[in-house]
Amino acid sequence: MSGQRSDVVKIMRVNPAKGTVTVLTCARDTVVTPLAHQSIYRKCNRLNVNFQNGATHLTWTITANVGIPIAQTIVVSLAGIINAADAIGVANVSFPYPAKDAFSGPNFTHERCENITNFQARAEVRRRDYQGFHNGAWNTDVTSDYGRKCPQNELTKAVIAKAKGLYGPLTINLFMSKAPSGIALDSNFSVTELVGLVVKFHPLDPSDMLTSTLPTTSGSLGTRGNVLFVEEPAMEFTLE
């Protein structure tokens, strides 16, 4: 895991009894107290540095700092996003106005519902210098990495909606055949269990999937640059 960083952390709460799924986004620049290697990371550092010690260690850090218990982890690489999108074909994502990003690559020239393909899916979740053309001018989204949560959530919903329409043994087998390339499950979460969740939550309407963001306020860690600090008491209400 040396040198790796998590681009974004999303905590999904799956409730089979109620048939609900909620998603909490934790920005990678959120400041936490690392559980290991404080001689390297110091007592305060960005959340994503903990990923160098593995996904499980990252979840332990989240639990220790924020109090959210996490049972299983799934690590999705950029290749995993491409393969997942490739397995189900195009997904429809709505763009209210023309949009582009010189850094990640998407370039949508019209206001429409766009068919997102595999590499476009990767570009959409990684956008950093996003610009939208409205009110007669190109306007830059200054939220950078923090602003990625919205397109990531929208793409997730679009993929679920597309998969629902293709639901069947052949589609599930195709998806799972591509999943090992770029999608890693921890030792407590088997492929069989993942397929079971797909079957259980097939009736879920993606528009009913609730999304939220861990409340933070901007600040600085001196020479380590701008970061985000967890905001109290707003965090307590978000986690309820």
C-alpha positions in Angstrom: 0.0 0.0 0.0 3.0 2.3 0.1 2.4 5.6 -1.6 -1.3 5.0 -2.1 -4.0 7.6 -1.2 -7.8 7.2 -1.2 -9.4 9.6 -3.5 -12.7 9.6 -1.6 -14.2 7.6 1.3 -17.9 6.6 1.1 -19.6 4.9 4.0 -22.7 2.9 3.0 -25.2 1.9 5.5 -27.2 -1.0 4.2 -30.4 -2.0 6.0 -31.8 -5.2 4.6 -34.8 -5.2 7.0 -35.9 -1.8 5.8 -34.5 -2.1 2.3 -32.7 1.2 2.6 -29.2 2.4 1.6 -27.6 5.6 2.8 -24.2 7.0 1.7 -22.0 9.3 3.8 -19.1 10.9 2.0 -15.9 11.7 4.0 -13.6 14.1 2.2 -10.0 12.8 1.9 -8.6 16.1 3.4 -10.6 15.6 6.6 -8.2 15.8 9.6 -8.0 12.8 11.9 -5.6 11.3 14.5 -3.7 8.4 12.8 -3.7 5.2 14.7 -0.2 4.2 13.5 3.1 5.7 12.4 2.5 9.1 14.2 6.3 9.7 13.8 5.6 9.9 10.1 2.1 11.3 9.9 2.2 13.3 13.2 -0.8 13.4 15.6 -3.0 15.2 13.1 -3.1 14.5 9.4 -5.4 14.0 6.4 -7.7 11.0 6.5 -6.3 9.5 3.2 -2.8 9.1 4.6 -4.1 6.1 6.6 -4.9 4.2 3.4 -1.1 3.5 3.1 -1.6 1.0 5.9 -4.5 -0.7 4.1 -8.2 -0.3 3.8 -8.9 -2.0 7.1 -6.6 0.3 9.0 -8.4 3.3 7.3 -11.8 2.0 8.6 -10.3 1.5 12.1 -9.2 5.1 12.0 -12.6 6.4 11.0 -14.3 4.4 13.8 -11.8 5.7 16.4 -12.1 9.3 15.3 -15.8 9.6 14.3 -17.4 6.7 16.0 -18.9 4.9 13.0 -18.5 1.1 13.1 -17.6 -0.4 9.7 -18.1 -4.1 9.0 -16.8 -4.6 5.5 -14.6 -2.7 3.1 -14.6 -2.5 -0.7 -11.7 -0.8 -2.5 -12.5 0.4 -6.0 -9.6 1.5 -8.2 -9.9 3.6 -11.4 -9.7 0.3 -13.3 -12.6 -0.9 -11.2 -14.8 2.0 -12.1 -14.0 1.4 -15.8 -14.7 -2.3 -15.6 -18.0 -1.8 -13.6 -19.2 0.7 -16.2 -18.1 -1.6 -19.0 -20.0 -4.5 -17.5 -23.4 -2.8 -17.7 -22.8 -0.5 -20.7 -23.7 3.2 -20.7 -25.4 4.9 -17.8 -27.5 8.0 -18.2 -26.3 11.1 -16.2 -28.1 14.5 -16.6 -26.1 17.6 -17.3 -28.2 20.8 -16.8 -25.7 22.8 -18.9 -22.5 22.2 -21.0 -19.6 21.0 -18.9 -15.9 20.3 -19.2 -12.8 19.5 -17.1 -9.3 20.0 -18.6 -7.8 17.8 -15.8 -9.9 14.6 -15.9 -11.2 14.9 -19.4 -15.1 15.0 -19.6 -16.4 17.4 -22.3 -20.2 17.6 -22.6 -21.2 20.2 -25.1 -24.9 20.2 -24.7 -27.6 20.4 -22.0 -28.9 16.8 -22.0 -28.9 13.4 -20.4 -25.6 12.0 -21.4 -24.7 8.4 -22.0 -21.6 7.8 -19.8 -19.2 5.1 -21.0 -16.4 3.4 -19.1 -13.6 6.0 -19.5 -16.1 8.9 -19.2 -17.2 7.3 -15.8 -13.6 7.5 -14.6 -13.3 11.1 -15.8 -16.5 12.1 -14.1 -15.6 10.8 -10.6 -12.2 12.3 -10.8 -13.1 15.8 -12.0 -11.1 18.6 -10.3 -11.1 21.6 -12.6 -14.8 21.4 -13.5 -16.4 24.1 -15.5 -20.1 24.6 -16.4 -21.4 27.0 -19.1 -24.3 28.9 -17.7 -25.4 32.6 -17.6 -23.4 33.2 -20.8 -20.0 32.2 -19.3 -17.8 29.3 -18.2 -17.9 29.1 -14.4 -15.4 27.1 -12.5 -16.3 24.9 -9.5 -13.8 26.0 -6.9 -14.6 23.1 -4.5 -12.1 20.9 -6.4 -11.7 17.5 -4.6 -14.4 18.2 -2.1 -16.9 18.9 -4.9 -16.4 15.4 -6.4 -18.9 13.9 -4.1 -21.9 15.1 -6.1 -20.9 13.6 -9.5 -19.7 10.4 -7.7 -23.1 10.0 -6.0 -25.0 10.8 -9.2 -23.0 8.3 -11.2 -23.6 5.7 -8.5 -27.3 6.2 -8.8 -27.1 6.1 -12.6 -25.2 2.8 -12.6 -27.8 1.3 -10.2 -30.6 2.5 -12.4 -28.9 1.0 -15.5 -28.2 -2.3 -13.7 -31.8 -2.6 -12.6 -33.0 -2.5 -16.2 -30.5 -5.3 -17.1 -31.1 -7.3 -14.0 -30.6 -11.0 -14.6 -28.2 -14.0 -14.2 -26.2 -13.0 -17.3 -25.7 -9.4 -16.2 -24.7 -10.4 -12.7 -22.2 -13.0 -14.0 -20.8 -10.4 -16.4 -20.4 -7.8 -13.7 -18.8 -10.3 -11.2 -16.4 -11.5 -13.9 -15.0 -8.0 -14.2 -15.2 -7.1 -10.5 -12.0 -8.8 -9.5 -10.1 -6.4 -11.8 -9.9 -3.2 -9.8 -12.5 -4.1 -7.1 -11.1 -5.7 -3.9 -13.3 -7.1 -1.1 -11.9 -7.6 2.4 -11.7 -11.1 3.9 -15.0 -10.6 5.8 -17.0 -9.9 2.6 -17.4 -12.7 0.0 -18.5 -12.4 -3.6 -21.5 -14.5 -2.7 -22.6 -12.0 -0.1 -22.2 -9.2 -2.6 -24.4 -11.0 -5.1 -26.9 -11.6 -2.3 -27.1 -7.8 -1.7 -27.6 -7.2 -5.4 -30.6 -9.6 -5.3 -32.0 -8.2 -2.1 -31.8 -4.6 -3.1 -32.9 -5.0 -6.7 -36.2 -3.3 -6.1 -34.4 -0.2 -4.6 -35.2 3.0 -6.5 -31.8 4.9 -6.9 -33.6 8.2 -6.3 -34.5 6.9 -2.8 -30.8 6.4 -1.9 -30.0 9.1 0.7 -26.6 10.8 0.5 -24.9 13.2 2.9 -21.4 14.6 3.7 -19.5 14.5 6.9 -19.8 18.2 8.1 -16.5 20.0 8.0 -15.0 23.5 8.2 -12.0 24.6 6.3 -8.7 25.3 8.0 -4.9 24.8 7.7 -2.3 22.5 9.1 0.5 25.0 8.6 3.1 23.8 6.0 0.9 20.8 5.2 -1.6 23.1 3.5 -5.4 23.6 3.6 -7.5 20.8 5.2 -10.9 20.2 6.6 -11.8 19.8 10.3 -14.9 17.8 11.4 -17.6 20.3 12.5 -19.4 19.8 15.8 -22.2 19.6 16.7 -23.3 19.2 13.1 -21.6 15.8 12.9 -23.7 14.3 15.6 -26.9 15.1 13.7 -25.5 13.7 10.4 -24.6 10.4 12.0 -27.9 9.8 13.7 
